[in-house]
Amino acid sequence: MSAPAALRLSRITKDFDGNVAVSGVELEIRVGELLAIIGRSGCGKSTLLRIMAGLVQPTRGLVELNGKPITGPPEDLTVVFQEYGRSLLPWKTVVSNVAFGLSASPMEKKEKLERALSSLDAVGLLKQAELYPWQLSGGMQQRVALARALARKSSILLMDEPFGSLDAQSRLELQDELLRLWSSFGMTAVIVTHDIDEAIYLADRVCVMRGSPGVISAQVNIELERPRVQVETRGRTEFSALRRELYEALSERNKTPLLR
């Protein structure tokens, strides 16, 4: 039996002043699943993610979290954006930045600090707790953003191109870090990415968006064994076959929906 749906999108359409960004999207994200959404720039991926997060309301359709309609940002859901530098406050220490994500929580200050330190430990940055964001590399800054998400202990993690502005080596390292944290914390996760290889390496399932307006034109299950190892997993014949399949699904020449 498959896991129940953590997030359910029903006939989601978003219209911006007469321009339809997303049209009629139907999607279920299962509890504990790591889902990737890929597509060309401007196809509506980020808009769809923001609708899932309750940051943008759909023009038509319904989004449900654990069976309840989302009408605003839910407590049990956290978003990590690509612009990690903008999300961190340069005048606050690393640990204070992580604790800042708990500002709305009724927890005592001491408990917030302990939660923040525990989250930094989880991403390997406990020794950098008293540094400032500008003293860290880009990869470390994004780890701080992940730690802030972990501190909230949300069951749903949404990520919008979280590694897109990092150098290649940092990107690979944070992909592995994400998989470790996802497995350890038992989260449901959705990642938007332009990178086909990244989507295959991380995900249980990849959705392809094409537009505009944005529609989900393909869904492909990624049946690669876990745990995954960068060189070994990417070198497998099955990985290459999936890359080819998703590349074809993204191609504007291919108009045939692919659901498997």
Secondary structure, 3 states (H helix, E strand, C coil): CCCCEEEEEEEEEEEECCEEEEEEEEEEEECCCEEEEEECCCCCHHHHHHHHCCCCCCCEEEEEECCEECCCCCCCEEEEECCHHHHCCCCCCHHHHHHHCCCCCCCCHHHHHHHHHHHHHHCCCHHHCCCCHHHCCHHHHHHHHHHHHHHCCCCEEEEECCCCCCCHHHHHHHHHHHHHHHHHHCCEEEEEECCHHHHHHHCCEEEEEECCCEEEEEEEECCCCCCCCHHHHHCCHHHHHHHHHHHHHHCCCCCCCEEC
